[in-house]
Amino acid sequence: MGIETDEKGKVKGSLKNVKWVAHYFGVSRNTIHQWVKEDHIPYINLGVSGGKRIIRFAPDVIEAWLYERSRMPEPQHPSEEKAKLDQEIE
């Protein structure tokens, strides 16, 4: 999944800043900056202004990245769950 653009090549929707992404994930802005520094999270580098690096995030790309990283437990058959509980009790 890439960044959606209109017919003129402009990004659809609005790009989000570090503060928005930190709030979305429930982590500090420092954590987001660390993830960017480590190339851990997808971001867009808009360059440098006034000695500060300007980075933004595409919400659809962030959601896809989060979905790719999510893990779901294997469904267990009810009898397997009971057997597991019985073993834990013993």
N, C-alpha and C positions, 0 to 999 in steps of 0.2 A: 504494500500500500504506500503510495507516494503522496506528495502534497498536491491537492486539487487546485487546478488553475482554470481561469476563465478563457474565453477565446482570444484574449490579448496577452495571455501568459501571466496575468496577475494572480496572486494567491487568493483563493476564495476564502471568505471568512477572515477573522483577524488572528494575527499571531499573538501569542501570549508571552508575558515576561516571566522572570524567575520567581517573583512574588506569587503570581498566579499558580505556577506549577508547584511551588512549595506548599501552598494552601491546598491544592488539589490532592497531593500525596500525603499531606499532614506531617510534613517534615520542615526543617529550617531552610532558609535560603542558603545558608552555608553548605548544607548537605547537597542541594541542587548544584551549587558552584563546584563542589568536590566531584560530583558525578560528571559534570561537564569536563572538568579538568582531566578526569580519568577516561573520558570518552565512553562513559557507561550509559548515557542517555542520549537519544537523538535530539539535536538542536540545530539551529541555523545561526551561523556566524555572520553578522551584518557589518563587521569591521570594528574599527576603533574610533572613538570620539572623545576628545579631552583626556586621553590617557586611559580610558576605560573601554574594555571590550564589550560590544553590544551583542547580546545573544537573545534569540527569541525561539519560541516553540510552536509547532503546528499542533493544535489539539487532536486532530485525527491521527497524526503520527504517534503522539504520546499515548493515546488510547490503544492503538495497535501494538505498540511496544509493550504496554502493560499487559494486554491480553496474551501476547506471545510468552510472557514470563510467568503467567499464572499456571498453577498446577492444581489439578483436581484429584482427590483421593479415588482409588479404585473402588467401585461399588462392591460390597460384599453381600453374599447370599445370607438371609436371616439365620440359617442354621450355622453358618461359619461364624457369624457374630456371637451366637450363643456359645459355641464351642470355645471361642476366644475368651469370652467372659468367664466361662467355667474354669479355664486354665488359670486365669488371673486370680480367681477366688481360692484355688487349691494351694 
